[in-house]
């Protein structure tokens, strides 16, 4: 005899209309309960995945070891190291079951030009107080984007142009009242806010884009200058002159602009602080001239000095490659969250004190690239896939000026107006967990609310960026997306190391910056725990998963210079 045991009802009594109504009512209630239970289980799946993601420490370390090995030759574009890296990443993405991110291909070709400069040994300076010479590499470095066989300064006039900034929103113009066309400009690194204690000037000590060395050359080109020299300062630049020497001491890559040529400063470079003092002394000036550039009303001045030198050029045009993999969304596949990390480093270059010439780039950025792979594996293995599509983009030539990400953002495979957010990973924490999280360029967009929520679930807090003067927001690949309107995030561990405090964390960070950043000594270390990096990865994963299942869109905050760009695209 059939019975609905749950409700204690027998088929022997089913002829009663009242009883049938009661059965249907209870069945409806039962159906609702089942639906609710199913929904709860589904939500629990999502939240469990959100909370309990497990990244493989062993896999992460092994990928870093491989990418930073000598056999990969420092992963410089246009070398065997690029071929090995692209093949390694493609095979990894395929093994996770991800789809190719560019049609049927995992790669996006990025047309670049490699320029190898061979500068003259000296820079000759004719000065009012007597002529003198500066030594190449020791006192200055020079490079060029020109592809001519030789680029020269030939007794060309030198102008001191303060910070080289034209910022109408801050009522600031270092080029006001002077014509620098065909002349060489000498400028300081960072921006006027850094140079004073006035927090209302620009953004105080926090660097704006006007403080970036890339901006200095861009503005000098707009002014028609023949050359631009930036005075190096370790504190203001946030890295020592050795980093400049290593970065600019051999070949460099630039966008292949033959199809859309534009004016660039023919010769550009950096000089040491001591060399700058010699130049000022030769003009009968001192460092008080530099200090005067911190004040409103500063006007550029000629130093009445003439500079002569030359640089021979070798140019090679070739394509490098971004690597893209895709996890297709289940409900809104035409909306995208992009995780990025740059795979490149500096290859083989000048030897350090031990004779090592391979710039392995283990932390910068084999660590971020390996984290990208772990992120891709975690998403690919989810039982319930996100509703939006997730892209995993390993970009080329970040070390050469964010070229790979800039090319993608100019030639997006997927529309930027449909790109929800960019989450970037660059130099992960190889050591201990921290109580705090630091966001580069804090205050820009509402992705920071997602960080706050995810950090809170980890028992962490957002701390102010103690190195905001370094301009971190403008120094990695998220910036290529930000300047084209896509809400972008770059974050990482802070200084407040669990059980050891902030001073300990600052010391560890300083050691890396002074001894290993952009040095051959940035090599794999088998003692790394990556406790902090793994926790940061979980935080970024949780943000991506939340975004992947939402219908809302992150927004730029009022006052952000990128807000209007995004609004034009929507």
Phi, psi and omega in degrees: 000129182283130178229145170269087192297327183303322184252000177068037183248138183252146177292343179297341184245020188285353182284347181282122178303320179297321181292318178300317178301319181295318179299313182297321180297316183287326175298320177299315178299319180296318179298318179297317180300315179300319180297317179296317178299318179297317179297318180298317180297320179296314178297322179296322177303314182294314183290325177296317178297321180298316187272330193248021178304137182239110175270146181272112177299317182296317179295318179301310182294321180295320178295321177296316181302315181293310183297329182262010180287157179300331182295337177274358169054034176079008171052040177278137176305152180074013181237174174303327179300323176294315181301316180295318183293312181297318178297317180298313181294317180299314180298322179296310181300319179297319182295335178279350182084018178280156179275152172302140186269354181229079185067240178265007185241151174271357185240152171240121180290136181236105183287123183227168171234133176261122181246122178253109181272143173236087187285153172300158186291338186219157171249119182269131181236118174267119190228154178304327182265012179120142182283151178203174183232149170245148184264133179300142181072316178288314183258336184201163169229146179228146172213182183203156170259356178290147179251011174294163183290328179217137174239137187230151155253128185232086180058044184267144187290144180252129180244131172271118186243036175060237177267358180066036188249135168236104186228090182303324183292341176253008181055051186225130178211100180288347181258006181298133172077011179219143179254117183252013179300129180075008181244173180254133179252141176250122185227163179262152177283159182072200184226172185301333178298325179289326187284355181228173175266010184272106182290345180273353181270119190053238176243036181065222183286343179290123183292135168266175178297336178296342180272348182286142180299328178299319179297319183305316181288323178299315182290321177300322177295317178299330180275355177083018182293151178272340180200160178214126177243129178259130177282119182284142173215121187302315182293316183289327180274334182078016173205154182286168181296334179300328178295318178296316180301316182289321183287327187248007187276350181223218182285151177227156181252148178218163174298140173283104186256020184298331180278341179216070184295145176216163183285130172237154176300122185303317176231134180217153182183194181233151170232154179288162177299321180291323177293324177297321178296323177296319179295316179297316180297322179296335178266003182078024181243175173219189186292351175297335176294321178296317180297327182294339181286352179276356187252144173303140179093358176303141176234134178301148183225146173283139177268002180055036176241153181236135185246139180223126173192178178211158177224123175276149190234138165239130183238138178225121180264132182196162176265137167256186187219130162275150178244127186230130172235156187224137168250114187285133179290152185276332184238322181232067185293345181273005174246140194229139166249132183246122167267134181232154169201145178266135184270347191272162168214207192261359176073222180255129184214211183294143181286146173271191185295341179266355182091003180285130182245356182265121178268086191293330178059049181294310176283320186244088007220042172300328180294315179292324179293317177296323177296322177298319178296317178296322178297316180296318180297317182297315180293319182296331184265006176295138175291319178251109185285153178298156181284329174264159178284146177244127178252143177240110190241110175261114190258154179268163164055033172296320183293347180261007179120035177061036191290318182295314179291325178295320178295316179300317183291337175273334181230064187292138174289328179237138189304136179294330179290345176256005178269115187290315185194159171241129178242115190254146178232117183215112183064092181276161181282111183277354186248227190276161179295151175239152177285338186245161176236141178240132178252124176290135178064040185304142179107000186279313187210173188281000171300336179294332175294323177293320177298315181302314181293314181293322179293321180300320179295337176269001183075029183242171180224158177272126180254154174298150177286112182285352179235039183297339178291345180281350177066038182303331182295339184254008191245007177220178196293337177302331183295328178299325178281319182301314185289353173247018167097356181276122176305126189227152186224132170229118183215166179189186180296148175268208183259346189278079184291133182302123177081353184231341172089179188286319183298321177298315180297319178296321180296316179298317179297320181293322179298315179297313182298321185275327189252335190236335183300121181057035178237157176300341182283357175283078185240163180296140180232117185292349179272356178300137177263329184057027176301316179291317180296321179296322178292321176296322178297319178298321179297313180293325175297314181298322177295314180297321179292320176298311178299323183293339181249005178266167170252348181281163181238132173299152183232157171281143179285157173302137180094347177287138180289351182258354184298313183295327180296315180296317183296330177290331183278336185279000000 
